[in-house]
Amino acid sequence: MSENIHKSHNVSKLMYHFVFPTKYRRVVVDDEVEQVIKETCIEISKRYDIYFWR
């Protein structure tokens, strides 16, 4: 599959960079939170034509 998005009148490539900052540099993103973020990304990719890379 191509990395580009092919539509009827254009070809594009959208790239986003997600950042999860935490207050006071505390460890908030533990294994459980990381798993929830991954599962959410997987469900989003199933619903929409979006791909996530890590």
mmCIF entry with sequence, helices, sheets and N, C-alpha, C, O atoms, coordinates in Angstrom:
data_MODEL
# 
_entry.id   MODEL 
# 
_entity.id                         1 
_entity.type                       polymer 
_entity.pdbx_number_of_molecules   1 
# 
_entity_poly.entity_id                      1 
_entity_poly.type                           'polypeptide(L)' 
_entity_poly.nstd_linkage                   no 
_entity_poly.nstd_monomer                   no 
_entity_poly.pdbx_seq_one_letter_code       MSENIHKSHNVSKLMYHFVFPTKYRRVVVDDEVEQVIKETCIEISKRYDIYFWR 
_entity_poly.pdbx_seq_one_letter_code_can   MSENIHKSHNVSKLMYHFVFPTKYRRVVVDDEVEQVIKETCIEISKRYDIYFWR 
_entity_poly.pdbx_strand_id                 A 
# 
loop_
_entity_poly_seq.entity_id 
_entity_poly_seq.num 
_entity_poly_seq.mon_id 
_entity_poly_seq.hetero 
1 1  MET n 
1 2  SER n 
1 3  GLU n 
1 4  ASN n 
1 5  ILE n 
1 6  HIS n 
1 7  LYS n 
1 8  SER n 
1 9  HIS n 
1 10 ASN n 
1 11 VAL n 
1 12 SER n 
1 13 LYS n 
1 14 LEU n 
1 15 MET n 
1 16 TYR n 
1 17 HIS n 
1 18 PHE n 
1 19 VAL n 
1 20 PHE n 
1 21 PRO n 
1 22 THR n 
1 23 LYS n 
1 24 TYR n 
1 25 ARG n 
1 26 ARG n 
1 27 VAL n 
1 28 VAL n 
1 29 VAL n 
1 30 ASP n 
1 31 ASP n 
1 32 GLU n 
1 33 VAL n 
1 34 GLU n 
1 35 GLN n 
1 36 VAL n 
1 37 ILE n 
1 38 LYS n 
1 39 GLU n 
1 40 THR n 
1 41 CYS n 
1 42 ILE n 
1 43 GLU n 
1 44 ILE n 
1 45 SER n 
1 46 LYS n 
1 47 ARG n 
1 48 TYR n 
1 49 ASP n 
1 50 ILE n 
1 51 TYR n 
1 52 PHE n 
1 53 TRP n 
1 54 ARG n 
# 
_struct_asym.id          A 
_struct_asym.entity_id   1 
# 
loop_
_struct_conf.conf_type_id 
_struct_conf.id 
_struct_conf.pdbx_PDB_helix_id 
_struct_conf.beg_label_comp_id 
_struct_conf.beg_label_asym_id 
_struct_conf.beg_label_seq_id 
_struct_conf.pdbx_beg_PDB_ins_code 
_struct_conf.end_label_comp_id 
_struct_conf.end_label_asym_id 
_struct_conf.end_label_seq_id 
_struct_conf.pdbx_end_PDB_ins_code 
_struct_conf.beg_auth_comp_id 
_struct_conf.beg_auth_asym_id 
_struct_conf.beg_auth_seq_id 
_struct_conf.end_auth_comp_id 
_struct_conf.end_auth_asym_id 
_struct_conf.end_auth_seq_id 
_struct_conf.pdbx_PDB_helix_class 
_struct_conf.details 
_struct_conf.pdbx_PDB_helix_length 
HELX_P HELX_P1 AA1 LYS A 23 ? ARG A 25 ? LYS A 23 ARG A 25 5 ? 3  
HELX_P HELX_P2 AA2 ASP A 31 ? ARG A 47 ? ASP A 31 ARG A 47 1 ? 17 
# 
_struct_conf_type.id          HELX_P 
_struct_conf_type.criteria    ? 
_struct_conf_type.reference   ? 
# 
_struct_sheet.id               AA1 
_struct_sheet.type             ? 
_struct_sheet.number_strands   2 
_struct_sheet.details          ? 
# 
_struct_sheet_order.sheet_id     AA1 
_struct_sheet_order.range_id_1   1 
_struct_sheet_order.range_id_2   2 
_struct_sheet_order.offset       ? 
_struct_sheet_order.sense        anti-parallel 
# 
loop_
_struct_sheet_range.sheet_id 
_struct_sheet_range.id 
_struct_sheet_range.beg_label_comp_id 
_struct_sheet_range.beg_label_asym_id 
_struct_sheet_range.beg_label_seq_id 
_struct_sheet_range.pdbx_beg_PDB_ins_code 
_struct_sheet_range.end_label_comp_id 
_struct_sheet_range.end_label_asym_id 
_struct_sheet_range.end_label_seq_id 
_struct_sheet_range.pdbx_end_PDB_ins_code 
_struct_sheet_range.beg_auth_comp_id 
_struct_sheet_range.beg_auth_asym_id 
_struct_sheet_range.beg_auth_seq_id 
_struct_sheet_range.end_auth_comp_id 
_struct_sheet_range.end_auth_asym_id 
_struct_sheet_range.end_auth_seq_id 
AA1 1 ILE A 5  ? HIS A 6  ? ILE A 5  HIS A 6  
AA1 2 VAL A 11 ? SER A 12 ? VAL A 11 SER A 12 
# 
loop_
_atom_site.group_PDB 
_atom_site.id 
_atom_site.type_symbol 
_atom_site.label_atom_id 
_atom_site.label_alt_id 
_atom_site.label_comp_id 
_atom_site.label_asym_id 
_atom_site.label_entity_id 
_atom_site.label_seq_id 
_atom_site.pdbx_PDB_ins_code 
_atom_site.Cartn_x 
_atom_site.Cartn_y 
_atom_site.Cartn_z 
_atom_site.occupancy 
_atom_site.B_iso_or_equiv 
_atom_site.pdbx_formal_charge 
_atom_site.auth_seq_id 
_atom_site.auth_comp_id 
_atom_site.auth_asym_id 
_atom_site.auth_atom_id 
_atom_site.pdbx_PDB_model_num 
ATOM 1   N N  . MET A 1 1  ? 0.840   -1.180 0.000  1.00 0.00 ? 1  MET A N  1 
ATOM 2   C CA . MET A 1 1  ? 0.000   0.000  0.000  1.00 0.00 ? 1  MET A CA 1 
ATOM 3   C C  . MET A 1 1  ? 0.883   1.240  0.000  1.00 0.00 ? 1  MET A C  1 
ATOM 4   O O  . MET A 1 1  ? 1.926   1.274  0.653  1.00 0.00 ? 1  MET A O  1 
ATOM 5   N N  . SER A 1 2  ? 0.461   2.242  -0.728 1.00 0.00 ? 2  SER A N  1 
ATOM 6   C CA . SER A 1 2  ? 1.221   3.475  -0.835 1.00 0.00 ? 2  SER A CA 1 
ATOM 7   C C  . SER A 1 2  ? 1.103   4.306  0.438  1.00 0.00 ? 2  SER A C  1 
ATOM 8   O O  . SER A 1 2  ? 0.081   4.265  1.123  1.00 0.00 ? 2  SER A O  1 
ATOM 9   N N  . GLU A 1 3  ? 2.146   5.051  0.744  1.00 0.00 ? 3  GLU A N  1 
ATOM 10  C CA . GLU A 1 3  ? 2.103   5.947  1.897  1.00 0.00 ? 3  GLU A CA 1 
ATOM 11  C C  . GLU A 1 3  ? 1.301   7.200  1.575  1.00 0.00 ? 3  GLU A C  1 
ATOM 12  O O  . GLU A 1 3  ? 0.863   7.909  2.482  1.00 0.00 ? 3  GLU A O  1 
ATOM 13  N N  . ASN A 1 4  ? 1.107   7.473  0.297  1.00 0.00 ? 4  ASN A N  1 
ATOM 14  C CA . ASN A 1 4  ? 0.361   8.652  -0.114 1.00 0.00 ? 4  ASN A CA 1 
ATOM 15  C C  . ASN A 1 4  ? -1.131  8.368  -0.086 1.00 0.00 ? 4  ASN A C  1 
ATOM 16  O O  . ASN A 1 4  ? -1.569  7.225  -0.220 1.00 0.00 ? 4  ASN A O  1 
ATOM 17  N N  . ILE A 1 5  ? -1.900  9.431  0.090  1.00 0.00 ? 5  ILE A N  1 
ATOM 18  C CA . ILE A 1 5  ? -3.357  9.338  0.096  1.00 0.00 ? 5  ILE A CA 1 
ATOM 19  C C  . ILE A 1 5  ? -3.837  9.745  -1.290 1.00 0.00 ? 5  ILE A C  1 
ATOM 20  O O  . ILE A 1 5  ? -3.666  10.892 -1.702 1.00 0.00 ? 5  ILE A O  1 
ATOM 21  N N  . HIS A 1 6  ? -4.428  8.818  -1.994 1.00 0.00 ? 6  HIS A N  1 
ATOM 22  C CA . HIS A 1 6  ? -4.901  9.074  -3.353 1.00 0.00 ? 6  HIS A CA 1 
ATOM 23  C C  . HIS A 1 6  ? -6.397  9.337  -3.321 1.00 0.00 ? 6  HIS A C  1 
ATOM 24  O O  . HIS A 1 6  ? -7.184  8.460  -2.966 1.00 0.00 ? 6  HIS A O  1 
ATOM 25  N N  . LYS A 1 7  ? -6.777  10.535 -3.690 1.00 0.00 ? 7  LYS A N  1 
ATOM 26  C CA . LYS A 1 7  ? -8.187  10.910 -3.800 1.00 0.00 ? 7  LYS A CA 1 
ATOM 27  C C  . LYS A 1 7  ? -8.496  11.205 -5.260 1.00 0.00 ? 7  LYS A C  1 
ATOM 28  O O  . LYS A 1 7  ? -7.622  11.079 -6.118 1.00 0.00 ? 7  LYS A O  1 
ATOM 29  N N  . SER A 1 8  ? -9.716  11.591 -5.543 1.00 0.00 ? 8  SER A N  1 
ATOM 30  C CA . SER A 1 8  ? -10.111 11.781 -6.936 1.00 0.00 ? 8  SER A CA 1 
ATOM 31  C C  . SER A 1 8  ? -9.373  12.940 -7.619 1.00 0.00 ? 8  SER A C  1 
ATOM 32  O O  . SER A 1 8  ? -9.143  12.887 -8.827 1.00 0.00 ? 8  SER A O  1 
ATOM 33  N N  . HIS A 1 9  ? -8.996  13.985 -6.869 1.00 0.00 ? 9  HIS A N  1 
ATOM 34  C CA . HIS A 1 9  ? -8.361  15.152 -7.487 1.00 0.00 ? 9  HIS A CA 1 
ATOM 35  C C  . HIS A 1 9  ? -7.003  15.494 -6.898 1.00 0.00 ? 9  HIS A C  1 
ATOM 36  O O  . HIS A 1 9  ? -6.417  16.511 -7.268 1.00 0.00 ? 9  HIS A O  1 
ATOM 37  N N  . ASN A 1 10 ? -6.496  14.687 -6.006 1.00 0.00 ? 10 ASN A N  1 
ATOM 38  C CA . ASN A 1 10 ? -5.200  15.015 -5.427 1.00 0.00 ? 10 ASN A CA 1 
ATOM 39  C C  . ASN A 1 10 ? -4.517  13.789 -4.844 1.00 0.00 ? 10 ASN A C  1 
ATOM 40  O O  . ASN A 1 10 ? -5.132  12.747 -4.616 1.00 0.00 ? 10 ASN A O  1 
ATOM 41  N N  . VAL A 1 11 ? -3.239  13.953 -4.615 1.00 0.00 ? 11 VAL A N  1 
ATOM 42  C CA . VAL A 1 11 ? -2.443  12.954 -3.921 1.00 0.00 ? 11 VAL A CA 1 
ATOM 43  C C  . VAL A 1 11 ? -1.719  13.698 -2.813 1.00 0.00 ? 11 VAL A C  1 
ATOM 44  O O  . VAL A 1 11 ? -1.065  14.711 -3.064 1.00 0.00 ? 11 VAL A O  1 
ATOM 45  N N  . SER A 1 12 ? -1.832  13.204 -1.594 1.00 0.00 ? 12 SER A N  1 
ATOM 46  C CA . SER A 1 12 ? -1.231  13.926 -0.478 1.00 0.00 ? 12 SER A CA 1 
ATOM 47  C C  . SER A 1 12 ? -0.630  12.949 0.521  1.00 0.00 ? 12 SER A C  1 
ATOM 48  O O  . SER A 1 12 ? -0.849  11.739 0.461  1.00 0.00 ? 12 SER A O  1 
ATOM 49  N N  . LYS A 1 13 ? 0.125   13.515 1.428  1.00 0.00 ? 13 LYS A N  1 
ATOM 50  C CA . LYS A 1 13 ? 0.722   12.737 2.505  1.00 0.00 ? 13 LYS A CA 1 
ATOM 51  C C  . LYS A 1 13 ? 0.668   13.608 3.757  1.00 0.00 ? 13 LYS A C  1 
ATOM 52  O O  . LYS A 1 13 ? 1.364   14.619 3.857  1.00 0.00 ? 13 LYS A O  1 
ATOM 53  N N  . LEU A 1 14 ? -0.162  13.204 4.697  1.00 0.00 ? 14 LEU A N  1 
ATOM 54  C CA . LEU A 1 14 ? -0.297  13.945 5.940  1.00 0.00 ? 14 LEU A CA 1 
ATOM 55  C C  . LEU A 1 14 ? 0.540   13.289 7.018  1.00 0.00 ? 14 LEU A C  1 
ATOM 56  O O  . LEU A 1 14 ? 0.535   12.068 7.169  1.00 0.00 ? 14 LEU A O  1 
ATOM 57  N N  . MET A 1 15 ? 1.250   14.099 7.755  1.00 0.00 ? 15 MET A N  1 
ATOM 58  C CA . MET A 1 15 ? 2.074   13.559 8.831  1.00 0.00 ? 15 MET A CA 1 
ATOM 59  C C  . MET A 1 15 ? 1.824   14.391 10.083 1.00 0.00 ? 15 MET A C  1 
ATOM 60  O O  . MET A 1 15 ? 1.858   15.621 10.039 1.00 0.00 ? 15 MET A O  1 
ATOM 61  N N  . TYR A 1 16 ? 1.574   13.718 11.185 1.00 0.00 ? 16 TYR A N  1 
ATOM 62  C CA . TYR A 1 16 ? 1.353   14.371 12.465 1.00 0.00 ? 16 TYR A CA 1 
ATOM 63  C C  . TYR A 1 16 ? 2.356   13.857 13.471 1.00 0.00 ? 16 TYR A C  1 
ATOM 64  O O  . TYR A 1 16 ? 2.834   12.726 13.376 1.00 0.00 ? 16 TYR A O  1 
ATOM 65  N N  . HIS A 1 17 ? 2.661   14.682 14.413 1.00 0.00 ? 17 HIS A N  1 
ATOM 66  C CA . HIS A 1 17 ? 3.563   14.295 15.490 1.00 0.00 ? 17 HIS A CA 1 
ATOM 67  C C  . HIS A 1 17 ? 2.818   14.526 16.805 1.00 0.00 ? 17 HIS A C  1 
ATOM 68  O O  . HIS A 1 17 ? 2.537   15.669 17.167 1.00 0.00 ? 17 HIS A O  1 
ATOM 69  N N  . PHE A 1 18 ? 2.501   13.454 17.513 1.00 0.00 ? 18 PHE A N  1 
ATOM 70  C CA . PHE A 1 18 ? 1.783   13.563 18.776 1.00 0.00 ? 18 PHE A CA 1 
ATOM 71  C C  . PHE A 1 18 ? 2.783   13.617 19.926 1.00 0.00 ? 18 PHE A C  1 
ATOM 72  O O  . PHE A 1 18 ? 3.743   12.849 19.976 1.00 0.00 ? 18 PHE A O  1 
ATOM 73  N N  . VAL A 1 19 ? 2.535   14.530 20.835 1.00 0.00 ? 19 VAL A N  1 
ATOM 74  C CA . VAL A 1 19 ? 3.381   14.670 22.017 1.00 0.00 ? 19 VAL A CA 1 
ATOM 75  C C  . VAL A 1 19 ? 2.471   14.619 23.233 1.00 0.00 ? 19 VAL A C  1 
ATOM 76  O O  . VAL A 1 19 ? 1.424   15.265 23.266 1.00 0.00 ? 19 VAL A O  1 
ATOM 77  N N  . PHE A 1 20 ? 2.877   13.848 24.227 1.00 0.00 ? 20 PHE A N  1 
ATOM 78  C CA . PHE A 1 20 ? 2.120   13.729 25.464 1.00 0.00 ? 20 PHE A CA 1 
ATOM 79  C C  . PHE A 1 20 ? 2.944   14.303 26.609 1.00 0.00 ? 20 PHE A C  1 
ATOM 80  O O  . PHE A 1 20 ? 3.592   13.557 27.343 1.00 0.00 ? 20 PHE A O  1 
ATOM 81  N N  . PRO A 1 21 ? 2.923   15.626 26.765 1.00 0.00 ? 21 PRO A N  1 
ATOM 82  C CA . PRO A 1 21 ? 3.719   16.219 27.857 1.00 0.00 ? 21 PRO A CA 1 
ATOM 83  C C  . PRO A 1 21 ? 3.052   15.975 29.207 1.00 0.00 ? 21 PRO A C  1 
ATOM 84  O O  . PRO A 1 21 ? 1.827   15.899 29.303 1.00 0.00 ? 21 PRO A O  1 
ATOM 85  N N  . THR A 1 22 ? 3.860   15.856 30.228 1.00 0.00 ? 22 THR A N  1 
ATOM 86  C CA . THR A 1 22 ? 3.337   15.676 31.578 1.00 0.00 ? 22 THR A CA 1 
ATOM 87  C C  . THR A 1 22 ? 3.815   16.819 32.453 1.00 0.00 ? 22 THR A C  1 
ATOM 88  O O  . THR A 1 22 ? 4.896   17.372 32.248 1.00 0.00 ? 22 THR A O  1 
ATOM 89  N N  . LYS A 1 23 ? 3.008   17.154 33.409 1.00 0.00 ? 23 LYS A N  1 
ATOM 90  C CA . LYS A 1 23 ? 3.324   18.267 34.296 1.00 0.00 ? 23 LYS A CA 1 
ATOM 91  C C  . LYS A 1 23 ? 4.437   17.863 35.264 1.00 0.00 ? 23 LYS A C  1 
ATOM 92  O O  . LYS A 1 23 ? 4.406   16.776 35.840 1.00 0.00 ? 23 LYS A O  1 
ATOM 93  N N  . TYR A 1 24 ? 5.396   18.729 35.433 1.00 0.00 ? 24 TYR A N  1 
ATOM 94  C CA . TYR A 1 24 ? 6.514   18.539 36.366 1.00 0.00 ? 24 TYR A CA 1 
ATOM 95  C C  . TYR A 1 24 ? 7.348   17.302 36.055 1.00 0.00 ? 24 TYR A C  1 
ATOM 96  O O  . TYR A 1 24 ? 8.019   16.764 36.935 1.00 0.00 ? 24 TYR A O  1 
ATOM 97  N N  . ARG A 1 25 ? 7.307   16.852 34.803 1.00 0.00 ? 25 ARG A N  1 
ATOM 98  C CA . ARG A 1 25 ? 8.109   15.707 34.346 1.00 0.00 ? 25 ARG A CA 1 
ATOM 99  C C  . ARG A 1 25 ? 7.875   14.454 35.179 1.00 0.00 ? 25 ARG A C  1 
ATOM 100 O O  . ARG A 1 25 ? 8.783   13.641 35.347 1.00 0.00 ? 25 ARG A O  1 
ATOM 101 N N  . ARG A 1 26 ? 6.683   14.298 35.693 1.00 0.00 ? 26 ARG A N  1 
ATOM 102 C CA . ARG A 1 26 ? 6.352   13.092 36.457 1.00 0.00 ? 26 ARG A CA 1 
ATOM 103 C C  . ARG A 1 26 ? 6.098   11.933 35.514 1.00 0.00 ? 26 ARG A C  1 
ATOM 104 O O  . ARG A 1 26 ? 5.713   12.123 34.361 1.00 0.00 ? 26 ARG A O  1 
ATOM 105 N N  . VAL A 1 27 ? 6.314   10.754 36.011 1.00 0.00 ? 27 VAL A N  1 
ATOM 106 C CA . VAL A 1 27 ? 6.050   9.560  35.220 1.00 0.00 ? 27 VAL A CA 1 
ATOM 107 C C  . VAL A 1 27 ? 4.560   9.248  35.329 1.00 0.00 ? 27 VAL A C  1 
ATOM 108 O O  . VAL A 1 27 ? 4.098   8.664  36.309 1.00 0.00 ? 27 VAL A O  1 
ATOM 109 N N  . VAL A 1 28 ? 3.834   9.647  34.313 1.00 0.00 ? 28 VAL A N  1 
ATOM 110 C CA . VAL A 1 28 ? 2.388   9.424  34.281 1.00 0.00 ? 28 VAL A CA 1 
ATOM 111 C C  . VAL A 1 28 ? 2.063   8.344  33.253 1.00 0.00 ? 28 VAL A C  1 
ATOM 112 O O  . VAL A 1 28 ? 1.122   7.570  33.431 1.00 0.00 ? 28 VAL A O  1 
ATOM 113 N N  . VAL A 1 29 ? 2.837   8.299  32.190 1.00 0.00 ? 29 VAL A N  1 
ATOM 114 C CA . VAL A 1 29 ? 2.596   7.328  31.134 1.00 0.00 ? 29 VAL A CA 1 
ATOM 115 C C  . VAL A 1 29 ? 3.316   6.032  31.513 1.00 0.00 ? 29 VAL A C  1 
ATOM 116 O O  . VAL A 1 29 ? 4.450   5.787  31.101 1.00 0.00 ? 29 VAL A O  1 
ATOM 117 N N  . ASP A 1 30 ? 2.643   5.231  32.289 1.00 0.00 ? 30 ASP A N  1 
ATOM 118 C CA . ASP A 1 30 ? 3.193   3.931  32.671 1.00 0.00 ? 30 ASP A CA 1 
ATOM 119 C C  . ASP A 1 30 ? 2.739   2.892  31.651 1.00 0.00 ? 30 ASP A C  1 
ATOM 120 O O  . ASP A 1 30 ? 2.169   3.249  30.620 1.00 0.00 ? 30 ASP A O  1 
ATOM 121 N N  . ASP A 1 31 ? 2.978   1.637  31.920 1.00 0.00 ? 31 ASP A N  1 
ATOM 122 C CA . ASP A 1 31 ? 2.643   0.574  30.964 1.00 0.00 ? 31 ASP A CA 1 
ATOM 123 C C  . ASP A 1 31 ? 1.146   0.503  30.670 1.00 0.00 ? 31 ASP A C  1 
ATOM 124 O O  . ASP A 1 31 ? 0.743   0.250  29.535 1.00 0.00 ? 31 ASP A O  1 
ATOM 125 N N  . GLU A 1 32 ? 0.340   0.724  31.681 1.00 0.00 ? 32 GLU A N  1 
ATOM 126 C CA . GLU A 1 32 ? -1.115  0.664  31.490 1.00 0.00 ? 32 GLU A CA 1 
ATOM 127 C C  . GLU A 1 32 ? -1.610  1.796  30.591 1.00 0.00 ? 32 GLU A C  1 
ATOM 128 O O  . GLU A 1 32 ? -2.416  1.572  29.688 1.00 0.00 ? 32 GLU A O  1 
ATOM 129 N N  . VAL A 1 33 ? -1.130  2.995  30.839 1.00 0.00 ? 33 VAL A N  1 
ATOM 130 C CA . VAL A 1 33 ? -1.537  4.149  30.029 1.00 0.00 ? 33 VAL A CA 1 
ATOM 131 C C  . VAL A 1 33 ? -1.015  3.998  28.600 1.00 0.00 ? 33 VAL A C  1 
ATOM 132 O O  . VAL A 1 33 ? -1.716  4.326  27.643 1.00 0.00 ? 33 VAL A O  1 
ATOM 133 N N  . GLU A 1 34 ? 0.193   3.512  28.460 1.00 0.00 ? 34 GLU A N  1 
ATOM 134 C CA . GLU A 1 34 ? 0.752   3.277  27.131 1.00 0.00 ? 34 GLU A CA 1 
ATOM 135 C C  . GLU A 1 34 ? -0.094  2.282  26.341 1.00 0.00 ? 34 GLU A C  1 
ATOM 136 O O  . GLU A 1 34 ? -0.309  2.461  25.142 1.00 0.00 ? 34 GLU A O  1 
ATOM 137 N N  . GLN A 1 35 ? -0.568  1.249  26.999 1.00 0.00 ? 35 GLN A N  1 
ATOM 138 C CA . GLN A 1 35 ? -1.408  0.246  26.344 1.00 0.00 ? 35 GLN A CA 1 
ATOM 139 C C  . GLN A 1 35 ? -2.736  0.853  25.895 1.00 0.00 ? 35 GLN A C  1 
ATOM 140 O O  . GLN A 1 35 ? -3.223  0.538  24.810 1.00 0.00 ? 35 GLN A O  1 
ATOM 141 N N  . VAL A 1 36 ? -3.315  1.705  26.707 1.00 0.00 ? 36 VAL A N  1 
ATOM 142 C CA . VAL A 1 36 ? -4.573  2.365  26.345 1.00 0.00 ? 36 VAL A CA 1 
ATOM 143 C C  . VAL A 1 36 ? -4.362  3.280  25.135 1.00 0.00 ? 36 VAL A C  1 
ATOM 144 O O  . VAL A 1 36 ? -5.206  3.327  24.240 1.00 0.00 ? 36 VAL A O  1 
ATOM 145 N N  . ILE A 1 37 ? -3.257  3.995  25.104 1.00 0.00 ? 37 ILE A N  1 
ATOM 146 C CA . ILE A 1 37 ? -2.958  4.866  23.964 1.00 0.00 ? 37 ILE A CA 1 
ATOM 147 C C  . ILE A 1 37 ? -2.799  4.028  22.700 1.00 0.00 ? 37 ILE A C  1 
ATOM 148 O O  . ILE A 1 37 ? -3.319  4.397  21.647 1.00 0.00 ? 37 ILE A O  1 
ATOM 149 N N  . LYS A 1 38 ? -2.093  2.911  22.790 1.00 0.00 ? 38 LYS A N  1 
ATOM 150 C CA . LYS A 1 38 ? -1.910  2.035  21.636 1.00 0.00 ? 38 LYS A CA 1 
ATOM 151 C C  . LYS A 1 38 ? -3.242  1.479  21.148 1.00 0.00 ? 38 LYS A C  1 
ATOM 152 O O  . LYS A 1 38 ? -3.507  1.466  19.946 1.00 0.00 ? 38 LYS A O  1 
ATOM 153 N N  . GLU A 1 39 ? -4.082  1.018  22.075 1.00 0.00 ? 39 GLU A N  1 
ATOM 154 C CA . GLU A 1 39 ? -5.382  0.470  21.691 1.00 0.00 ? 39 GLU A CA 1 
ATOM 155 C C  . GLU A 1 39 ? -6.259  1.530  21.044 1.00 0.00 ? 39 GLU A C  1 
ATOM 156 O O  . GLU A 1 39 ? -6.981  1.241  20.089 1.00 0.00 ? 39 GLU A O  1 
ATOM 157 N N  . THR A 1 40 ? -6.204  2.741  21.552 1.00 0.00 ? 40 THR A N  1 
ATOM 158 C CA . THR A 1 40 ? -6.972  3.834  20.969 1.00 0.00 ? 40 THR A CA 1 
ATOM 159 C C  . THR A 1 40 ? -6.506  4.126  19.549 1.00 0.00 ? 40 THR A C  1 
ATOM 160 O O  . THR A 1 40 ? -7.330  4.337  18.659 1.00 0.00 ? 40 THR A O  1 
ATOM 161 N N  . CYS A 1 41 ? -5.211  4.141  19.330 1.00 0.00 ? 41 CYS A N  1 
ATOM 162 C CA . CYS A 1 41 ? -4.674  4.369  17.992 1.00 0.00 ? 41 CYS A CA 1 
ATOM 163 C C  . CYS A 1 41 ? -5.081  3.252  17.039 1.00 0.00 ? 41 CYS A C  1 
ATOM 164 O O  . CYS A 1 41 ? -5.396  3.514  15.878 1.00 0.00 ? 41 CYS A O  1 
ATOM 165 N N  . ILE A 1 42 ? -5.078  2.033  17.509 1.00 0.00 ? 42 ILE A N  1 
ATOM 166 C CA . ILE A 1 42 ? -5.484  0.901  16.675 1.00 0.00 ? 42 ILE A CA 1 
ATOM 167 C C  . ILE A 1 42 ? -6.952  1.030  16.280 1.00 0.00 ? 42 ILE A C  1 
ATOM 168 O O  . ILE A 1 42 ? -7.304  0.801  15.122 1.00 0.00 ? 42 ILE A O  1 
ATOM 169 N N  . GLU A 1 43 ? -7.803  1.392  17.224 1.00 0.00 ? 43 GLU A N  1 
ATOM 170 C CA . GLU A 1 43 ? -9.228  1.561  16.913 1.00 0.00 ? 43 GLU A CA 1 
ATOM 171 C C  . GLU A 1 43 ? -9.454  2.719  15.948 1.00 0.00 ? 43 GLU A C  1 
ATOM 172 O O  . GLU A 1 43 ? -10.312 2.632  15.069 1.00 0.00 ? 43 GLU A O  1 
ATOM 173 N N  . ILE A 1 44 ? -8.698  3.800  16.100 1.00 0.00 ? 44 ILE A N  1 
ATOM 174 C CA . ILE A 1 44 ? -8.812  4.933  15.171 1.00 0.00 ? 44 ILE A CA 1 
ATOM 175 C C  . ILE A 1 44 ? -8.387  4.502  13.777 1.00 0.00 ? 44 ILE A C  1 
ATOM 176 O O  . ILE A 1 44 ? -9.030  4.866  12.793 1.00 0.00 ? 44 ILE A O  1 
ATOM 177 N N  . SER A 1 45 ? -7.309  3.732  13.684 1.00 0.00 ? 45 SER A N  1 
ATOM 178 C CA . SER A 1 45 ? -6.834  3.303  12.368 1.00 0.00 ? 45 SER A CA 1 
ATOM 179 C C  . SER A 1 45 ? -7.819  2.346  11.691 1.00 0.00 ? 45 SER A C  1 
ATOM 180 O O  . SER A 1 45 ? -7.910  2.317  10.464 1.00 0.00 ? 45 SER A O  1 
ATOM 181 N N  . LYS A 1 46 ? -8.544  1.574  12.475 1.00 0.00 ? 46 LYS A N  1 
ATOM 182 C CA . LYS A 1 46 ? -9.567  0.693  11.901 1.00 0.00 ? 46 LYS A CA 1 
ATOM 183 C C  . LYS A 1 46 ? -10.752 1.500  11.368 1.00 0.00 ? 46 LYS A C  1 
ATOM 184 O O  . LYS A 1 46 ? -11.315 1.173  10.323 1.00 0.00 ? 46 LYS A O  1 
ATOM 185 N N  . ARG A 1 47 ? -11.117 2.538  12.083 1.00 0.00 ? 47 ARG A N  1 
ATOM 186 C CA . ARG A 1 47 ? -12.296 3.324  11.726 1.00 0.00 ? 47 ARG A CA 1 
ATOM 187 C C  . ARG A 1 47 ? -12.030 4.271  10.555 1.00 0.00 ? 47 ARG A C  1 
ATOM 188 O O  . ARG A 1 47 ? -12.898 4.468  9.705  1.00 0.00 ? 47 ARG A O  1 
ATOM 189 N N  . TYR A 1 48 ? -10.844 4.849  10.511 1.00 0.00 ? 48 TYR A N  1 
ATOM 190 C CA . TYR A 1 48 ? -10.496 5.827  9.481  1.00 0.00 ? 48 TYR A CA 1 
ATOM 191 C C  . TYR A 1 48 ? -9.312  5.299  8.682  1.00 0.00 ? 48 TYR A C  1 
ATOM 192 O O  . TYR A 1 48 ? -8.697  4.301  9.057  1.00 0.00 ? 48 TYR A O  1 
ATOM 193 N N  . ASP A 1 49 ? -9.007  5.948  7.619  1.00 0.00 ? 49 ASP A N  1 
ATOM 194 C CA . ASP A 1 49 ? -7.882  5.544  6.774  1.00 0.00 ? 49 ASP A CA 1 
ATOM 195 C C  . ASP A 1 49 ? -6.611  6.234  7.280  1.00 0.00 ? 49 ASP A C  1 
ATOM 196 O O  . ASP A 1 49 ? -6.024  7.071  6.595  1.00 0.00 ? 49 ASP A O  1 
ATOM 197 N N  . ILE A 1 50 ? -6.205  5.861  8.494  1.00 0.00 ? 50 ILE A N  1 
ATOM 198 C CA . ILE A 1 50 ? -5.051  6.483  9.144  1.00 0.00 ? 50 ILE A CA 1 
ATOM 199 C C  . ILE A 1 50 ? -4.116  5.382  9.599  1.00 0.00 ? 50 ILE A C  1 
ATOM 200 O O  . ILE A 1 50 ? -4.557  4.325  10.051 1.00 0.00 ? 50 ILE A O  1 
ATOM 201 N N  . TYR A 1 51 ? -2.823  5.633  9.477  1.00 0.00 ? 51 TYR A N  1 
ATOM 202 C CA . TYR A 1 51 ? -1.825  4.657  9.900  1.00 0.00 ? 51 TYR A CA 1 
ATOM 203 C C  . TYR A 1 51 ? -0.916  5.301  10.943 1.00 0.00 ? 51 TYR A C  1 
ATOM 204 O O  . TYR A 1 51 ? -0.533  6.463  10.809 1.00 0.00 ? 51 TYR A O  1 
ATOM 205 N N  . PHE A 1 52 ? -0.583  4.555  11.959 1.00 0.00 ? 52 PHE A N  1 
ATOM 206 C CA . PHE A 1 52 ? 0.274   5.042  13.028 1.00 0.00 ? 52 PHE A CA 1 
ATOM 207 C C  . PHE A 1 52 ? 1.604   4.300  12.985 1.00 0.00 ? 52 PHE A C  1 
ATOM 208 O O  . PHE A 1 52 ? 1.646   3.081  12.817 1.00 0.00 ? 52 PHE A O  1 
ATOM 209 N N  . TRP A 1 53 ? 2.695   5.060  13.139 1.00 0.00 ? 53 TRP A N  1 
ATOM 210 C CA . TRP A 1 53 ? 4.020   4.451  13.252 1.00 0.00 ? 53 TRP A CA 1 
ATOM 211 C C  . TRP A 1 53 ? 4.574   4.827  14.606 1.00 0.00 ? 53 TRP A C  1 
ATOM 212 O O  . TRP A 1 53 ? 4.271   5.886  15.155 1.00 0.00 ? 53 TRP A O  1 
ATOM 213 N N  . ARG A 1 54 ? 5.373   3.960  15.117 1.00 0.00 ? 54 ARG A N  1 
ATOM 214 C CA . ARG A 1 54 ? 5.977   4.264  16.411 1.00 0.00 ? 54 ARG A CA 1 
ATOM 215 C C  . ARG A 1 54 ? 7.466   4.382  16.266 1.00 0.00 ? 54 ARG A C  1 
ATOM 216 O O  . ARG A 1 54 ? 8.164   4.636  17.247 1.00 0.00 ? 54 ARG A O  1 
# 
